Amino acid sequence: MSHPAPAIAVRDLRKDFGVFQAVRGVSFDVARGEIVGFLGPNGAGKTTTIKMITGLLKITSGTVRVDGLDNRTQLVQVKRKLGYMSQKFSLYPLLTARENIEFFGGISGLSPRERARHQARMEELVPAAVLRQKVQDIPPGLRQKVAMFVCLMPDPGIVLLDEPTSGVDPEARRVFWNDIYGLKKLGKTLLVSTHNLDEAEYCDRILIIHNGELVAAGAPDELLRQRRKASIEELFKDAIEEHGQD
């Protein structure tokens, strides 16, 4: 029996900026319907990898396939499959939350009726007064909620979230992960990058990246057993030390 193709398949991916290698031969799969945590310190290569998957950064070498499509030769089709929320929440700070929703709905090809439906739905989730504020003036937790909403408006099957909980309080992080579980129940596939190690417990599998190289991959419980570690913090430190500091 043939197995379904992974939602994301990354093979020997590399990104060079001049003589600096930001990503060094990374390979991994993300299965359909799973939550994969992409863990690593700031500067490890998480954002660079995600931007190559989305096509925002040109690949130096290697391949990325999204839902079976090559993102170098079929990028238009790939972008229709993906939702992407960047580190900076992917919103225009000088526009109001409502204006962001209208703008991104328009460039996503949503009809005026669909955009109006999304506006009404957003008003159920966020107070109307907040939606009238410029994004730069909205508290981080609510700004995060608006950004996630905008990311999901085209109803993508595969969602890439780059450091989505950076700068928000613990309660907002908990609520956000509840939302991620909700998306998984709807059949979405999620790749979530973070440097908050405690978020690994929410994931089906984790990828640990350091200095542009993948140093560990697997289900959290499985990796803890294999390495005989009591916590994700110990596991992370062990993987980094085993890989060596450059």
ZAMARGU-4260 file (C-alpha; in steps of 0.2 Angstrom, whole numbers, plus 5000, padded with zeros to 4 digits):
<rodrens>
0) 5000/5000/5000 | 5007/5017/4995 | 5008/5030/5008 | 5001/5048/5005 | 5014/5061/5000
5) 5019/5072/5015 | 5012/5089/5016 | 5029/5096/5016 | 5045/5087/5010 | 5062/5096/5012
10) 5077/5088/5005 | 5095/5094/5007 | 5090/5112/5008 | 5104/5125/5009 | 5104/5144/5009
15) 5120/5154/5007 | 5122/5172/5010 | 5139/5175/5002 | 5151/5165/5012 | 5139/5163/5026
20) 5129/5146/5026 | 5112/5150/5035 | 5105/5133/5031 | 5116/5118/5028 | 5108/5103/5020
25) 5092/5102/5030 | 5080/5087/5026 | 5063/5083/5034 | 5045/5079/5031 | 5029/5086/5038
30) 5015/5073/5037 | 4997/5079/5033 | 4987/5084/5049 | 5001/5085/5061 | 5009/5099/5072
35) 5027/5100/5070 | 5037/5111/5081 | 5053/5119/5074 | 5064/5123/5089 | 5080/5132/5089
40) 5089/5148/5096 | 5087/5164/5088 | 5098/5164/5072 | 5098/5145/5070 | 5090/5145/5053
45) 5071/5143/5057 | 5065/5158/5048 | 5077/5156/5033 | 5070/5138/5031 | 5052/5143/5032
50) 5055/5158/5020 | 5062/5145/5007 | 5047/5134/5009 | 5036/5148/5006 | 5046/5154/4991
55) 5050/5171/4999 | 5069/5167/4999 | 5078/5159/4984 | 5084/5142/4987 | 5103/5140/4985
60) 5102/5121/4983 | 5090/5107/4988 | 5072/5104/4985 | 5055/5109/4993 | 5039/5100/4989
65) 5022/5106/4996 | 5007/5095/4993 | 5018/5086/4980 | 5022/5103/4971 | 5039/5109/4968
70) 5040/5126/4975 | 5053/5132/4962 | 5043/5127/4947 | 5025/5128/4953 | 5026/5142/4966
75) 5010/5150/4961 | 5001/5134/4965 | 5011/5131/4981 | 5006/5148/4988 | 4988/5144/4986
80) 4991/5129/4998 | 5000/5139/5011 | 4996/5151/5025 | 5010/5160/5032 | 5012/5171/5048
85) 5029/5179/5050 | 5038/5184/5066 | 5031/5202/5064 | 5013/5196/5063 | 5012/5199/5044
90) 5001/5215/5047 | 5004/5233/5041 | 5006/5243/5058 | 4999/5259/5052 | 4983/5251/5045
95) 4969/5247/5057 | 4965/5229/5061 | 4949/5230/5050 | 4959/5238/5036 | 4972/5224/5036
100) 4958/5211/5035 | 4950/5220/5020 | 4967/5222/5012 | 4973/5204/5014 | 4956/5198/5009
105) 4957/5207/4993 | 4974/5201/4988 | 4970/5184/4993 | 4956/5184/4979 | 4941/5184/4991
110) 4925/5191/4985 | 4917/5207/4994 | 4904/5195/5001 | 4918/5183/5008 | 4927/5198/5015
115) 4912/5205/5024 | 4909/5188/5031 | 4927/5187/5038 | 4924/5205/5045 | 4909/5199/5054
120) 4918/5184/5061 | 4933/5194/5067 | 4921/5206/5076 | 4915/5191/5086 | 4933/5187/5091
125) 4940/5204/5095 | 4931/5220/5102 | 4925/5232/5088 | 4935/5246/5097 | 4951/5236/5094
130) 4948/5233/5076 | 4947/5252/5074 | 4964/5254/5081 | 4980/5254/5071 | 4989/5238/5072
135) 5004/5246/5081 | 4993/5251/5095 | 4985/5234/5098 | 4991/5224/5113 | 5002/5209/5107
140) 4990/5195/5111 | 4976/5203/5101 | 4988/5208/5087 | 4993/5190/5086 | 4975/5184/5085
145) 4971/5197/5071 | 4987/5191/5062 | 4982/5173/5064 | 4965/5177/5057 | 4972/5185/5042
150) 4983/5171/5039 | 4968/5159/5039 | 4956/5169/5028 | 4960/5160/5012 | 4957/5143/5021
155) 4975/5135/5018 | 4977/5117/5021 | 4995/5120/5027 | 5000/5133/5039 | 5017/5140/5043
160) 5019/5150/5059 | 5036/5158/5062 | 5039/5163/5081 | 5020/5166/5083 | 5021/5167/5102
165) 5036/5179/5103 | 5033/5194/5114 | 5016/5188/5121 | 5012/5183/5139 | 5010/5165/5145
170) 4991/5166/5145 | 4990/5172/5127 | 5002/5158/5122 | 4991/5145/5130 | 4976/5152/5121
175) 4986/5152/5105 | 4990/5134/5106 | 4972/5130/5110 | 4968/5138/5093 | 4982/5128/5085
180) 4974/5112/5091 | 4957/5118/5084 | 4965/5120/5067 | 4972/5102/5068 | 4955/5095/5072
185) 4950/5104/5056 | 4963/5094/5046 | 4976/5107/5045 | 4994/5104/5044 | 5005/5115/5055
190) 5024/5119/5056 | 5027/5131/5070 | 5044/5138/5074 | 5048/5144/5092 | 5063/5146/5104
195) 5051/5143/5119 | 5056/5125/5123 | 5040/5122/5134 | 5030/5123/5118 | 5037/5107/5112
200) 5025/5097/5123 | 5011/5103/5112 | 5018/5096/5096 | 5016/5079/5088 | 5035/5080/5082
205) 5049/5092/5085 | 5064/5097/5074 | 5079/5105/5083 | 5090/5116/5072 | 5106/5123/5077
210) 5119/5133/5066 | 5108/5129/5051 | 5109/5110/5053 | 5095/5099/5059 | 5102/5090/5075
215) 5087/5080/5081 | 5070/5076/5075 | 5055/5065/5082 | 5041/5064/5094 | 5045/5073/5110
220) 5042/5058/5121 | 5052/5047/5109 | 5067/5058/5109 | 5067/5060/5128 | 5067/5041/5130
225) 5081/5039/5116 | 5092/5052/5125 | 5087/5047/5142 | 5082/5065/5147 | 5070/5071/5159
230) 5064/5087/5151 | 5064/5096/5134 | 5077/5108/5141 | 5089/5094/5144 | 5085/5086/5127
235) 5089/5102/5118 | 5105/5106/5128 | 5111/5088/5124 | 5107/5089/5105 | 5116/5106/5104
240) 5131/5100/5114 | 5132/5084/5104 | 5132/5094/5088 | 5145/5105/5094 | 5147/5124/5095
245) 5154/5132/5080
</rodrens>
